[in-house]
Every structure is written in C-alpha cells, then in structure tokens.
Amino acid sequence: MEKMRDCNGMLRSRHWIFDLDGTLTVAIHDFAHIRSVLGVPEGSDILGHLDALPEGEAARARAILQAIEEELAGRTEPAEGALELVELLHGRGTRMGILTRNTRENALATLNRIGLLPYIAAEDVLGRDDALAKPDPDGIYKLACRWGVPPAALVMVGDYAFDLLTGRAAGAGTIHVDPARSFRWPELTDLAVGSLAELALALR
C-alpha cells in the first residue's frame, strides 16, 4: 500500500463509491477488441465516440455494446478482497454506491453474480444512463445529494484514470486499486493499493 497523503480521515468515511468492472470484479474487458467491433478508433473513448455518431448508427452500436457487456457480466468474478471489504464497510454502517460506465442493468446483474447486491442499495447504483459518464463528476454529485453529504465527504475507489479524475473533480477522496502496482496516476490518487484485500487490511 502506498500513501499519497494522510488518509486516516478518508478511510473513516461512511460514504463510499466504487467503480465496478476491474475494481469490484476481475478485469475481463478487452477494450481494444470492443473498439474494433464497434469501429471506434484506437485510443478513443468508446462512449464519447458513440455519442458523436448519427442517431441510427449510434443506436445500432449501443445495442452491440450492450450485448458484449451482457456476455461479460455473465462470466465475471469478484476481485480479490471485494466481499471482505464490502462486508467490513457494511458492518460499519457505511453507505455504498456504484458509479459505472456500464448500464445499470448490467451493473445490478454483476453485483448479484459476485454476491455484493445485498450490501448496496439498487437506487445507489448509477450507470451511464443515470448520470453523465465518468470522468464527469455528475454521478458523485447525485449520490452525495441523495445521501445528504458534501462530495468531499465521499471516497471514490477505482482502477482507472476516469475513476480518479471523477473523484478529483468532485473533491472526493480517491483510492486507486492496481493489481500490477504500476500506479500510473499518482497526481490523482490519495491512496494506492494492490487489491481490495489490501484496502480491507488498511481499514482494520
């Protein structure tokens, strides 16, 4: 575990937001393949590219993307320490939400598959149709408003720059989970861990 600053206050927060794919789950998305199937230029943001397409073409591409994501959701597995961490936070009375660029329906199916759905209220799961897609902080603002706390009282946990940028933009604490321990975005990160199990250990 690498600390970017004193994180004791952040770890005591009672309001946590998690990215889903690659954070609470083992990363299985092949984004290069998805871009190839959808005709998205290499390195381009998939959702941003689809949003810029003509309406009919965009609808067809989104249907293909939905089918890909549904297939992935059906075989996803929990990340190391995911259940341990969520159970620990739940036991502390922590309110938890999900902010994902996936659809809400796929997110709920994934949470059910990996055993976390009982700990996270369905209304606190925000997909790409419920809030502006990360890295826009809209989703954090919506959850903060729903929970009646300022965005700075929240913690955003994720595996990618979009998650950390979202947290930074909202003024929330940021935790980067990276099993490879390359920690590519230290300027966006308050706490960097190699796994959720490591994060659970820090909470204990």
N, C-alpha and C positions, 0 to 999 in steps of 0.2 A: 504493500500500500504506500502510495506517495501522497504527501500532503502539499498542497499549493499555498495554504494559509491555515490559520487556526480554524478547525472545522467543528469544534465541540458544540457550539450553538446550533450549527446547521444539522448535526446528527441528532439533536434533541427535538427537531421539528416534528410536529404532529400532522403535517400535511405534505405528502409525497406524491410526485407524478412520475410515472415510468413510461419510457418508450417500450414497445412490445417486441417486435421482431429483432432478434440479435441481442436483446437486453434481457428480457424475461425468458426468451427462448434461445435455443441454439441457433446460430445463424445458418440458414439454408438457402437464402435468396441469392440467386445468380443474376445480379443486376445487369451484367454485360449481355447475358442471354436474353433477359427481358427486353432490354433496349433493342436488341437485334430483331426479336419477334415483332416488336411494335414499330420498328423503323425509326427509333429515337437515336439521334447522333451520339456517338461515343462521348461520355463525359457530361452529357446534358442531363438536366433534371427531368425525370420521366413525367411527373405530374405537370410541371410547367410546360413541357413540350405538348402534352395532350390538350392542355387548356388553350393553347395557341392554334390548334387545328380547327378547320371548319366544323360546324356543329355535327353533321352526319358522320364525318370521318372520326371525329373525337368520340362520338358515341360508340362506334364500332371498336375503336381502340380500347376504350374503357371496358367494354364487355370482354374483350380478350384478356385484359389485365385482371379483371375480376375472376375469370376462370383460372388463370395462373395462380392467383393468390388463394383461391379456394382450395386448389390442389395442394398447395404448400401448407395451408392451415391444417389439412387433414393428416399430415405426417410430421408436424412439428413436435419438438420435445422441449421440456423445461431446461433452462440454463442451470449450470451448477450453482446450488445455493438459493435458487429462486423461491422454492417453497419455504425453506428455512427463514429467509429474510422476510418474506411477506407474513408468515405466521408470527414472527417476532414483532414486526411493526403492528400487526393487528392486535396482538396481546397488549401493546402499549396504548391502545386506543387511537392509533394513527388513522387518519383519513387518507385513502389512496385512490389515485386516478390513473387512467391510461390516456396518453396522447400519441396517436399513431397516424402515419400517412397511409395506412391500410384502411379498409372500410370498417365501420363499427360492427357490422355483422360478422365479418371475418375475425375481428378482434375478440368478440364475445365467444365465438366458436373456439378460437385458440386458447383463451383463458379457461374455458371449460375442459378442453383436452388436456391441458397441463395442470389442472387441479387448483387453479387460483381464483376461479369465478366466485366461490363463496366469500372471499375476502374483499372483493372490490365491487361496489355498487354499480349496477348496469348503467345508471344515469351518469356515472363518473367516468365512463369510457367514451372518449371522443375520437372519432375517425375523421377522414378527410372531408366528409360531407357535413360534419358538425362544427368545424372550426377551420379557419384558414390554415393551410398546410404549413408545418414546420419548414423553415426556421421562423416564420411569423409567430409572435408570442400570443396570438389571439386565443389559443386553447388554454394557455396558462391563465390568462386574464379571466376567461369564462369559468374555470374551475375555482380560481381564487374568489370570484364574485359569488359563486354558488356556495362556497364554504364559509364566506364571511370573513376572510382574512386578506391582508395585503399580499401581492405577489412576492414580495421579499421574504415572506414567512414560509414560502414553499421550497421544496427541493426537487430538482429535475434530474432524473437518472437516465442515462442513455449510452449507446455505444458509438454514436456517430456525431460528426460536427453539427449537423442540423439540430440535434437534441441540445447540445451545449450552447449553440447560438440562440436557440429559443429561450433557454433559461437565462442567459446573459441579458437578452433584450428585455426580459420581464423583470430583471433584478432578483431572480430566484437563485438559490444555491445550485451548483452544478456538480454532478458526480459522473465521471467517465469510467465505464466498465470496458476493459480491453483485455481479453484473454492472452493476446500476443504481447501485452505490456509495452507496446510501442508509444502509447500516449502522445498522439500526434498534435494535440491541440492544447498545450499547457496554458496558453493565454485565455482559454475559455473554461478552464477546469479549476474547481475548488478542491476536489478530492479525486484521485485516480486509483482505481483498484483493478486487480486482475480477474476478479469474479465476484458474484453476488455473495458467495460464501465468505469471501474475504471482507466484504462490506458488513455482513451479519456479525462477523467476529469483532469488527471495529465498534459496532453498536453495543455489543455485550461488555 
